[in-house]
C-alpha cells in the first residue's frame, strides 16, 4: 500500500479518515492512494486497486488505455450527509464516461465513481476539514467492483426479465461456413506459432550440437597429436644424434656445409668448416613449417638469427623433415637464401669462379 501526495495533503487525508498510514495499510494492503496535487502515476499501481482523491495523476492513469467503456452504469444514492462535497471538476470528465458505478450523497451531489477496472475516484473530501461521514475502509470495500461482474449481472437480469414463452420464439442465426473458417484460421495460426517455436528450439539445439561437435573434434585432434608426440618422443630416445628438450627435438651436432647450390649447379666448398648451423631444433608437430625450425647460431645463407629456411621440406611430415634436414643444410642453397653476410660471400665466390663445380643439379633434395 502506498499513499502519494505532499506531506500537507497526506496529513489532511489521514486526519479526515481517522486512521494512520499503518492502520490503512493493514486494512487495505492491496490499494494505492493518489491525493490532490500529485500528478505522477506509478506503474506498480497497475497491479493494485487505486483510490484517486481528486488527484491529477488520473490523467497519466487514463493515458495507459486500460479502461473499457461499460454497457451500462449502476447509479447508487447514499443516505448519509456528505457536507462540503464538491461536484466533479473537469479533471474527472473523461473518467466519468468509464464509470460502472456513480455514487451520490443524499443531496444528489456526485461524491465518487468506480471505473471499469474497479478503481475508486473521489472528490477532495478531506479539504472540508471534517471527518469522513462513514467508516472509510468499509466504504472503499463496498465499491470493490469489476466491470466483468457488472456486465454479467446485467446479462442475467435481462434473461430473467424475458417471458419464458418468448424464449421459445428466439432464433439464433448460425453461419456454419464462417464458423468453420474462423476455426481453421485459428488452427492455422496456432500451428504457425507452434512451428515458429519449434524452429527456434531446433536452431538452438543445432547450435548446441555444432558447438559440442567442434569441441569433440578439437579434443580428438588434441589427443591424436598428443599421442603422436608421445610416440615420437619415445622413438627418438633411441635415435642417434637427436635428443628431446620439452616440445622440441634438438640435433646434438654442429652441421657444416660442404657444397653450394647456385644457378642450377653444384659447387664444392674448399673450407668445409666455415659455413655451419649450430643448435638445430625442430618443434614436435605432425607437419613441419619454416617457423617450426630454429637454430642457436649459424653462418649460413639459409639461416638468419634463429630462423632456418628448409626450402622444399616446408609443410612435410616431421619424419621426412628429420630424415632430410641435416643433409639439406649441408648444401648452401643460394637460390632460396636470406640476405645475410654468408650469402654475399658465397655469391661472390661463385661469380668469381673461386669454387670448383661438381655438376648440374638434376634433383632437388
Secondary structure, 3 states (H helix, E strand, C coil): CEEECCHHHHHHHHHHHCCCHHHHHHHCCCEEEEECCCCCCCHHHHHCEEEEECCCHHHHHHCCCCCCCCCCCEEEECCCCCCCCCCCCHHHHHHHCCEEEEEECCCCCEEEEEECCCCEEECCHHHHCCCCCCCHHHHHHHCCCCHHHHHHHHHHHHHHHCCHHHHHHCCCCCCHHHHHHHHHHHHHHHHHHHHHHHHHHHHHHHHHHHHHHHHHHHHHHHHHHHHHHHHHHHHHCCCCCEEEECCEEEECCCEECCEEEECCEEEECCCCCCCEEECCEEECCCEECHHHEECCEEECCCEECCEECCHHHCCEEHHHHHHHHHHHHCEEEHHHCCCCHHHHHHHHHHHCCCCEEEEECCCCC
